[in-house]
Each structure stands twice: as C-alpha cells, then as structure tokens.
Amino acid sequence: MKLKGSFDAKRLRQREPSNWGARVAAAFSVLLATLGILLAMAGCAGLLGNYAALAELNANRPLAAILVLVGLLLLWIGVRVWRRSRIRLRRGRELNLSPHLMKKHD
C-alpha cells in the first residue's frame, strides 16, 4: 500500500489536554509551603528568643504558638497539594492505573 503525501500520523493520535491546572496548583502549593515555613520560623523565634523586631510575639506566647501551628499546617497542606499535582503532571493519559501501582519517583 502506498502512502500519499497528504498523510499525517499526528492526526491519528488524540490531542492531550493541557496541564495548566496542575501547573498552577503546583506553583500555588509551593507558595503555600513557603509561607508555612516562614510562619513557623517566626513563631519559633517568638517562642525561643527576645528579639527586638518581634516585640509583639515576645509579649504574647500563645500567639507565637498559634503561628507555629498554623505554619506547620500550611507546610503540610502545601506539600500534599504539590505531590498530588506532580503525580497529575507525570501521569500519562493512555492507561488508567491506580496511583499505588505506579513507580514512586517523588
């Protein structure tokens, strides 16, 4: 069978949907994790030392403890969302495999 000049193999494959949603989720989760780290560090500094720049946190120990907890919570949420978005970015659309059957690269 002869192939004609107008044959294009790319037409036979389906176009994959774009991954912009997963990329935006990954970027947002990195920002969330960074904010969590910064809040946790500020809370720890307020609990541990007497720094002049953190006068409000030095006077209010419960506020510093709340900042540490909120920072750790934001860090945990950011890491979870980042891992899910990375899996979504790496997963191919051909096979519908369960996530626990895939190789772990992260």
C-alpha positions, -999 to +999 in steps of 0.1 A: +000+000+000+014+033-010+013+063+013+001+096-001+019+128+005-011+142+025-009+115+052-002+128+086+003+104+115-004+131+141-040+132+131-045+096+143-035+104+179-058+123+202-046+156+215-038+155+251-054+181+273-032+208+286-019+206+322-022+242+331-044+234+361-018+211+376+010+236+369-009+264+386-017+241+415+019+231+419+030+268+419+004+277+444+013+248+467+050+258+466+040+293+477+018+279+504+046+257+517+070+286+517+045+308+536+041+279+561+079+277+566+081+314+572+053+315+597+066+285+616+101+302+618+086+334+630+066+316+657+096+296+668+117+328+670+090+344+691+089+314+715+126+310+718+142+344+720+139+380+729+143+397+695+135+434+693+119+430+659+094+405+672+082+425+702+046+416+698+054+378+696+077+380+726+049+395+748+023+371+735+034+335+738+000+319+728+002+340+695+036+326+688+025+291+694-005+296+671+018+309+644+040+278+647+009+255+644-006+274+615+028+275+598+032+237+601-003+232+589+003+253+558+035+235+552+018+201+554-011+212+531+014+227+506+034+195+504+003+174+500-011+195+471+024+197+455+027+159+455-007+154+440-001+179+413+032+164+404+016+130+401-011+145+378+016+162+357+036+129+353+007+106+347+001+096+311-034+097+297-031+063+280-036+039+309-057+044+338-036+029+366-041+032+402-016+055+419-002+028+443+008+007+412+029+034+397+066+037+404+074+062+431+097+090+417+089+117+442 
